[in-house]
Amino acid sequence: MNGDLVSLRLLLVAAAPPQQDLWREGAAQASVPIDFEAHDTAAAKAALRSGGVDICVLDAELTDADKASVIKAARAKKPAPLIFVSAPRGSARPDNTDGVLPVPTNAGDARKAVEICIRAKLPTQVLIVDDSDTMRGIVRKILAASRFELDIREAADSTAALEQLRYGKFGMVFLDYNMPRLNGADILLGIKHESPNVAIVMMSSALNRGASGRPHLSGALGVLKKPFYPADVDVVLERYFGLHGSN
């Protein structure tokens, strides 16, 4: 893949023919070219072993043993594809997968699911805004270890943050609430004014997870209370990419 021409290979595993048709139609309408394949378990494992698969979607009706064998085949290949399960909302994310996609009921739903796959697979620019070098380093380390491909940048103050946002193509900002001069809530408003489509995650030792419902933080995707851990960041990333269900 490169920035000029992107195409992705999507493998759907063990879905019933009507589901295959929906996914195929959704893939045909996607925002980037999709090389779509639908296979049974044995053929899917062979395709994964041969390499070149970017996204692997498992049907929820697969047995646990078959899921595990396909996942093992996918993880054995480097770079490994993203692995999703198409399952009803509220379903738990199976171990060693990257998220849960809603089961499409029509071609429009299927296209939305394919777009989630595309969004999760392609690199996302992320900006960490914190006046602490140490905290920026911690957040960078967590994000760099994510299963998603993230292009991580940093800013130590609001001026630098807004400057980068003005000229970059950022998808997410991890923003410290307790910044000098301008607090995080004020910076959030500035970011939303400059880049209304950017998702903002507040970081604070004082706020709790329900704080994003407060009026002055209502534009935030979520709140991470310090100290936080990779699993907490995973939840926020899954929310950003439109995935549901997690362990």
N, C-alpha and C positions, 0 to 999 in steps of 0.2 A: 504493500500500500504506500502511496505518497500523497502529497497535498494537491497534486494536479488531477490525478485520476484515481478514484477509489472504487474498488469492487470487493464484495465480500461473499464468501462461500458459506451458506447456511445449510446445515444438515438437520432434518427433522426425523426423529427416531420413533418408529413403532406406532405412529398415529393412524387412526382409522381413515379409510379413503375420503369421507366427507371433510375431515379435518385437514388432510393433505391438500385437498382442493382449495380450502379457505386460505391456508398458508401460502400455497402457490400463487393464488390471486393477490394476496397481500404483498408478497415479495415482488410481483410484477409491477406493483404500483409504488414501490419504495423510492425514497429520495436518492439512493445510490444504486448502481447495478448490483443485483443479487443473483449469484449462482445457486439456485435452489435445488436440493436433493431430498427425497424422502425414502428411507430404507427401513427394513426390518432390523432386528438387533444384530444378527450375524453380518449383514452387509454393511451396517453402520460401523461396526468395529473394524471391518476391513478398510473402509474409507478413512477412518480416523488413523489407522496405522500407516496408511499411505501418505498422510499429511496434507496440509493445505486447507484444512477446515478452520474457519474463523469462529463460527458460532454453532453450537450443538444444542438442539432443543429436544428434551425427552418428554414423551407423553406420560402423564401422571399414572396411566393405567398399566405401565410397565411393572413387572414384579420387582421387588427390592433387589433380588439377585441379578436380574437383567440390568437394572439401573446401575448397580455397582460395577458390573462388567463393562458397560459402556463408559462409565465415568473413568474407570481404571485405564481403558484404552485411550481416552481423550487426554488424561493427565500424563500418560507416558510419552506423549509427543511434545517436543519443544520447538517453538512456543506452543503451549496448550491453548486450545480454543476456550472461549467463554462457554460455560455449561449452564443452561437454564432448564427449568421444568415447567411445562405448561399444565397448570393445575387450578382448581377453584380457589377463589380468594379466601384467605385465611389459612391456606395450607402451609405447613411448616416447610422450610427450605431443607431439602435432604443434605446430608453431610457431603462436603467437598463439591458442592455446586455453587453457582454464583448468584442465584436468585430465582424467584418464581414469577412466571408470566401468567396473566389471565388467559383462560381458555377462550379462544375467539368463537363467537356465535354467528358472525357474518364477515364478509370480506373487509369491511371497515375496521372491525376489531382486529382482524389479522394484520392489516397494514399497521395499525397502532403498535401491535406486538413486535412486528418486524422493525419499526422505527425505534422502539426501546432497545432492541438488540443492536442496531446501528449506533445509537447514541452511546451505549455502554462500551462498545468495541472501539470506536474511534477516540483518539486522544482528546482529553478535556483539559483546558487551561484552568488552573486553580491558583488563587492568590492567597497567601497567608499574611495577615496584617496584625502585627503585634510589636510593641516597642521592646520586648525582651528577646535578645538573641537566642537565649536558651530555649524559650518557649517556641520560637519559630523553628528551631532545630528539632525539637521534639515532634511538633506537628508534621514537619517535612518528613521525618523518619517514618512516622505512622502512615502518611499518605504514600510515600515511596514504596512501602511494602504492600499496598493495596493490590487486590486482584484486578482492578481497573487501571487503564493506562492514563496516567495523569501527568500533565506538563506543569510542574510546580514552580511558582515564582514567589518572591517575598517583598514585603514593604514594612518599614519600621515606623511609619507615621502616616497620617491621613493624606498629606500632600502627595507623598510618593505613591500611595495606594490609588488615589483618584487619577493621578497622571498615568499610571500603568493601565488602569481600567479604560481611560479615554482612548488609548491607542492599541490596546490588546483585544483579544477575542476570548474573554474569560467566561467560564460557565459557572464557577463557584468562587466564593470568598469565605475564608475562615477568619473571622474578625474578633479581636479582643475587645471585650466590653469596657475595660478600664484603661483607656488610652489617655495620655496626657493631653491637655488643652481641649481637644474635642473627645467626648466619650463615644463609646461604640454606637449608642443609639443615634447620636448626631451624625456619625460617619455613615451609618446604615441609610439614613435619609438622603445623604449626599450621593451615595452609591446608587440608590434607587432612582434618583433624579438623573444621574449620568448614564446609568446602565440598568434600565428597569427589568431586563430579563435575566440578570445575574442572580443566582441563588446565594443567599447569605446565611452562614452558620455562625452564631454568636458563641464566644468562648468566655467563660467567667468563673471565678471561684465563688461568687456571691449569688448569681442567678441559679434557679433550678430549671429542670426540663420543661416545666409548664410556663416558663416566662415568655415564650414566643407568642403567647396569647395576649400579653399585655399590649395596650394600644401603641406604645412607643416602639415596640418590637414586633408588631404584627406583620412586618415585611420579611421576617426571618424564616428560613426553611426549618431551623431547629436551634436548640441551645445545647452546648456541651459544657457541663459543669466540671471545672478543673478539680482534681486531676481526672482525666478521662483516658480511655484505653482503646486499642484498635477495634474491639467489638462495638464500642459506642460510635466510632467513626463509620464503621461498616453500615450501621443502621441509617445514618444520615446519607451516606452515598447511595444505598439502595433506594431511599426515598427520592433522592435527586434523579436517579435514572428511571424511576417509575416502576421499580420492582417491588414485589410485596412478599411477605412471609420471610421469616428468618429464625434461626435457632437461638 
